[in-house]
Amino acid sequence: MRRVLSALILLAVFGLATFWFLTRPDFLPDDALAGLSADTTRGEQVFNAAGCASCHTAPNAEPGDAPVLSGGQEFPSPFGTFLAPNITPDPVQGIGGWSALDLANAMTRGISPQGAHYYPAFPYTSYARASLQDVVDLRAFLATLPADATPSQPHKIGFPFNIRRSLGGWKLLFANDDWIMPATDATLERGRYLVEALGHCAECHTARGPLGNLDLDKWMAGAPNPKGKGNIPGITPAQLDWSAQDIAYYFETGFTPDFDSAGGQMARVVENLSKLPASDRSAITAYLKALPAGQ
């Protein structure tokens, strides 16, 4: 009996050590940003393409040229409710004390400066495809926005989903920087980058599996609304029969071919897209029109 007990204890210790090793945070190398210099003007374009203001402004905040990214918006899910954090330049409550490398680890690896795993409600599984140059530029632009000392609110997550270390295992299963769609020319390559990386469109428009992972077999084909009412529409050619001109115009103005207008969270997305160059909106449109029609 003593041998059996010793063996079980040894097995448990080995299992815990293996779990701890496999779920450890995978930081970028310390020199990952070596040689990269920041461009604030380009950073503003990255900011708009990435939709930072859509999620990180306070609930019911009015749009502005210099948004206050104090957080607080709630995002319900089957695992609980996530709250967007303060990402203003405030050095205590925001990310004013972060380096560009800290932001790169957060966006592309889903890791806090302290080594905690972020929940994938923060779309780092999409941002993982972003270029480190864009992250450096974004960090420079974020530093120009107003600081705010509003504390970030904790997520409303129960056991066992509040065990952040387990997210390291989730990342092993589902997180990578692979592209989903092939790109056959420069326009499609740019559109793919904006849709699959910065714009993280699939985070809303693609259904998820039981563990919260994107179902790649249903890429951009729509998903249940996490708020519990209705569905988020599919935007493949099978579900969206608008012309390329109609789609690009919608991204610029928010008006549909049926004389309706964007509402809810999509209105915030359109506000960001309208600030991008027309060539970027055309590239996104080209990507959507190139999606497999059968989805």
C-alpha positions as CSV (number, residue, x, y, z in Angstrom):
1,M,0.0,0.0,0.0
2,R,2.8,2.4,0.8
3,R,4.4,1.7,-2.5
4,V,1.1,2.3,-4.3
5,L,0.6,5.6,-2.4
6,S,4.2,6.7,-3.2
7,A,3.7,5.9,-6.9
8,L,0.5,7.9,-7.0
9,I,2.1,10.9,-5.3
10,L,5.0,10.7,-7.8
11,L,2.6,10.4,-10.7
12,A,0.7,13.4,-9.4
13,V,3.8,15.5,-9.0
14,F,5.0,14.5,-12.5
15,G,1.6,15.4,-14.0
16,L,1.5,18.8,-12.3
17,A,5.1,19.5,-13.4
18,T,4.2,18.5,-17.0
19,F,1.1,20.7,-16.9
20,W,3.1,23.6,-15.5
21,F,5.7,23.3,-18.2
22,L,3.3,23.0,-21.1
23,T,1.2,25.9,-20.0
24,R,4.0,28.3,-19.3
25,P,3.9,31.7,-21.0
26,D,5.7,31.8,-24.3
27,F,7.2,35.3,-24.5
28,L,8.7,36.9,-27.6
29,P,12.5,37.1,-27.5
30,D,13.9,40.1,-25.7
31,D,15.3,41.4,-29.0
32,A,12.2,40.8,-31.1
33,L,11.7,44.5,-31.8
34,A,15.3,45.3,-32.4
35,G,15.8,47.7,-35.3
36,L,12.1,48.8,-35.4
37,S,11.3,52.5,-35.0
38,A,7.9,53.9,-34.3
39,D,5.7,55.9,-36.7
40,T,2.8,57.5,-34.9
41,T,0.9,58.4,-38.1
42,R,1.0,54.7,-39.2
43,G,0.1,53.7,-35.6
44,E,-3.1,55.6,-36.0
45,Q,-4.0,53.6,-39.0
46,V,-3.2,50.4,-37.2
47,F,-5.4,51.6,-34.3
48,N,-8.3,52.2,-36.6
49,A,-7.9,48.9,-38.5
50,A,-7.6,46.9,-35.2
51,G,-10.7,48.5,-33.8
52,C,-9.2,49.3,-30.4
53,A,-11.7,52.1,-29.7
54,S,-14.7,49.8,-30.5
55,C,-14.0,47.7,-27.4
56,H,-12.0,49.8,-25.0
57,T,-13.9,53.0,-24.8
58,A,-16.3,53.3,-21.9
59,P,-19.9,52.1,-22.4
60,N,-22.0,54.7,-24.1
61,A,-19.0,56.9,-24.8
62,E,-19.3,59.4,-27.6
63,P,-17.0,58.9,-30.6
64,G,-14.1,61.3,-30.7
65,D,-10.8,62.0,-32.5
66,A,-8.9,61.3,-29.2
67,P,-11.0,58.5,-27.6
68,V,-10.5,57.7,-23.9
69,L,-9.8,54.0,-23.8
70,S,-10.8,53.5,-20.1
71,G,-12.5,50.2,-20.7
72,G,-15.6,48.8,-19.0
73,Q,-17.6,47.4,-21.9
74,E,-19.0,43.9,-21.2
75,F,-18.7,41.0,-23.6
76,P,-20.9,38.0,-22.6
77,S,-19.9,34.4,-23.5
78,P,-20.8,30.9,-22.5
79,F,-17.9,31.0,-20.1
80,G,-18.9,34.2,-18.3
81,T,-18.7,37.9,-19.0
82,F,-15.5,39.6,-20.0
83,L,-14.8,43.3,-19.4
84,A,-12.5,45.4,-21.5
85,P,-9.6,46.8,-19.5
86,N,-8.2,50.3,-19.4
87,I,-5.5,50.7,-22.0
88,T,-5.0,54.5,-21.7
89,P,-1.5,55.9,-21.1
90,D,-2.2,56.1,-17.3
91,P,0.9,54.5,-15.7
92,V,-1.0,52.8,-12.9
93,Q,-4.5,51.9,-14.1
94,G,-3.7,51.8,-17.9
95,I,-0.7,50.7,-19.9
96,G,1.4,53.8,-19.6
97,G,4.2,51.8,-18.1
98,W,4.2,49.2,-20.8
99,S,7.0,48.9,-23.4
100,A,6.4,48.1,-27.0
101,L,7.6,44.6,-26.3
102,D,4.9,44.3,-23.5
103,L,2.3,45.3,-26.0
104,A,3.7,42.8,-28.6
105,N,3.5,40.0,-26.1
106,A,0.0,40.9,-25.2
107,M,-1.3,41.2,-28.8
108,T,0.6,38.3,-30.4
109,R,1.1,35.9,-27.5
110,G,-1.8,36.7,-25.2
111,I,0.5,37.3,-22.2
112,S,0.6,40.1,-19.7
113,P,3.8,41.8,-18.6
114,Q,3.6,39.7,-15.4
115,G,3.3,36.5,-17.4
116,A,-0.4,35.8,-17.0
117,H,-2.4,34.3,-19.9
118,Y,-5.1,36.6,-21.3
119,Y,-8.5,35.2,-22.1
120,P,-9.1,34.9,-25.9
121,A,-12.0,37.4,-25.6
122,F,-9.0,39.7,-26.3
123,P,-8.5,38.6,-29.9
124,Y,-4.8,37.7,-29.7
125,T,-5.4,34.6,-31.8
126,S,-6.1,37.0,-34.7
127,Y,-3.5,39.6,-33.7
128,A,-0.9,36.9,-33.7
129,R,-0.7,37.4,-37.4
130,A,0.0,41.1,-37.1
131,S,3.5,42.4,-38.0
132,L,5.6,43.5,-35.1
133,Q,6.2,46.8,-36.9
134,D,2.5,47.5,-36.7
135,V,2.5,46.8,-33.0
136,V,5.4,49.2,-32.4
137,D,3.6,51.9,-34.4
138,L,0.4,51.2,-32.5
139,R,2.2,51.6,-29.1
140,A,3.5,55.0,-30.2
141,F,0.0,56.2,-31.1
142,L,-1.7,54.8,-27.9
143,A,0.8,57.0,-25.9
144,T,-0.7,60.1,-27.6
145,L,-4.3,59.4,-26.4
146,P,-5.8,60.8,-23.1
147,A,-4.8,59.1,-19.9
148,D,-7.6,58.0,-17.5
149,A,-7.2,56.6,-14.0
150,T,-10.4,54.4,-14.1
151,P,-9.4,51.0,-12.7
152,S,-10.0,48.0,-15.0
153,Q,-12.9,45.8,-13.7
154,P,-12.4,42.1,-13.1
155,H,-14.0,39.6,-15.4
156,K,-17.1,37.8,-14.2
157,I,-15.8,34.3,-14.7
158,G,-16.5,31.3,-12.5
159,F,-14.6,28.1,-11.8
160,P,-12.9,26.3,-13.6
161,F,-12.6,29.0,-16.3
162,N,-11.0,31.4,-13.8
163,I,-7.9,29.3,-13.7
164,R,-5.8,31.3,-16.1
165,R,-2.9,28.8,-16.2
166,S,-5.2,26.4,-18.1
167,L,-5.3,28.9,-21.0
168,G,-1.7,27.8,-21.8
169,G,-3.2,24.5,-22.7
170,W,-5.9,26.1,-24.7
171,K,-3.3,28.0,-26.7
172,L,-1.4,24.8,-27.5
173,L,-4.6,23.4,-29.0
174,F,-5.9,26.5,-30.9
175,A,-3.5,29.4,-31.1
176,N,-1.2,29.9,-34.1
177,D,-0.4,32.5,-36.7
178,D,-1.4,30.5,-39.8
179,W,-3.4,32.3,-42.5
180,I,-6.8,30.8,-43.3
181,M,-7.3,32.0,-46.9
182,P,-4.7,31.9,-49.6
183,A,-3.7,35.3,-51.2
184,T,-3.1,35.3,-54.9
185,D,-2.2,38.9,-55.4
186,A,-1.2,42.0,-53.5
187,T,-4.8,43.3,-53.0
188,L,-5.9,40.0,-51.5
189,E,-2.8,39.8,-49.3
190,R,-3.6,43.2,-47.9
191,G,-7.3,42.3,-47.5
192,R,-6.3,39.1,-45.7
193,Y,-4.1,41.0,-43.4
194,L,-6.8,43.5,-42.5
195,V,-9.5,40.8,-42.1
196,E,-7.6,37.9,-40.4
197,A,-5.1,39.9,-38.4
198,L,-5.8,43.5,-37.5
199,G,-9.5,43.6,-38.1
200,H,-10.1,40.2,-36.4
201,C,-13.4,39.9,-38.2
202,A,-13.7,36.2,-37.6
203,E,-13.9,36.7,-33.9
204,C,-17.6,37.7,-34.4
205,H,-18.5,36.3,-37.7
206,T,-17.3,32.7,-37.2
207,A,-19.0,30.1,-35.1
208,R,-17.0,28.6,-32.2
209,G,-16.5,25.1,-30.9
210,P,-17.4,23.9,-27.4
211,L,-14.0,25.2,-26.0
212,G,-14.4,28.7,-27.5
213,N,-12.2,28.0,-30.5
214,L,-13.1,29.3,-33.9
215,D,-14.6,26.6,-36.1
216,L,-12.5,27.0,-39.2
217,D,-14.9,24.9,-41.3
218,K,-17.4,27.7,-40.8
219,W,-15.1,30.6,-41.5
220,M,-17.0,33.9,-41.8
221,A,-20.3,32.0,-42.2
222,G,-22.0,33.6,-39.2
223,A,-22.4,32.7,-35.5
224,P,-24.8,32.9,-32.6
225,N,-24.9,36.2,-30.9
226,P,-23.0,35.7,-27.6
227,K,-25.6,38.0,-26.0
228,G,-28.1,35.2,-26.5
229,K,-30.4,36.9,-28.9
230,G,-30.2,36.4,-32.7
231,N,-27.2,35.7,-34.8
232,I,-24.3,37.5,-36.2
233,P,-24.6,37.3,-40.0
234,G,-22.4,35.4,-42.3
235,I,-20.3,37.5,-44.7
236,T,-19.3,34.9,-47.3
237,P,-20.6,35.3,-50.8
238,A,-23.2,32.6,-50.0
239,Q,-24.8,34.9,-47.4
240,L,-23.8,38.4,-48.6
241,D,-24.8,39.0,-52.2
242,W,-23.9,42.7,-52.2
243,S,-21.7,43.9,-55.0
244,A,-18.1,44.9,-54.3
245,Q,-19.1,48.6,-54.6
246,D,-22.0,48.1,-52.1
247,I,-19.7,46.5,-49.5
248,A,-17.0,49.1,-49.9
249,Y,-19.6,51.9,-49.6
250,Y,-21.1,50.3,-46.5
251,F,-17.6,50.2,-44.9
252,E,-17.2,53.9,-45.7
253,T,-20.7,55.2,-44.7
254,G,-22.5,52.5,-42.8
255,F,-25.4,52.5,-45.3
256,T,-26.6,49.2,-46.9
257,P,-28.0,48.8,-50.4
258,D,-31.5,48.5,-48.8
259,F,-31.2,52.0,-47.3
260,D,-30.6,50.6,-43.8
261,S,-27.6,51.5,-41.7
262,A,-25.2,49.7,-39.4
263,G,-26.2,49.4,-35.8
264,G,-24.9,48.1,-32.5
265,Q,-21.3,47.1,-32.4
266,M,-21.0,47.1,-36.2
267,A,-21.6,50.9,-36.1
268,R,-18.4,51.2,-34.2
269,V,-16.6,49.0,-36.6
270,V,-17.8,51.0,-39.6
271,E,-16.6,54.2,-37.8
272,N,-13.1,52.7,-37.7
273,L,-13.2,51.4,-41.3
274,S,-14.3,54.8,-42.6
275,K,-11.0,56.2,-41.4
276,L,-8.9,53.8,-43.4
277,P,-7.7,54.6,-46.9
278,A,-10.2,53.6,-49.7
279,S,-7.6,51.1,-50.9
280,D,-7.8,49.2,-47.6
281,R,-11.6,49.1,-47.7
282,S,-11.4,47.8,-51.3
283,A,-8.9,45.2,-50.2
284,I,-11.2,44.0,-47.4
285,T,-14.0,43.8,-49.9
286,A,-11.9,41.8,-52.3
287,Y,-11.1,39.3,-49.5
288,L,-14.7,38.8,-48.7
289,K,-15.7,38.3,-52.3
290,A,-12.9,35.7,-52.6
291,L,-14.2,33.6,-49.7
292,P,-15.5,30.1,-50.7
293,A,-19.0,30.6,-51.9
294,G,-20.2,27.3,-50.5
295,Q,-19.8,28.3,-46.8
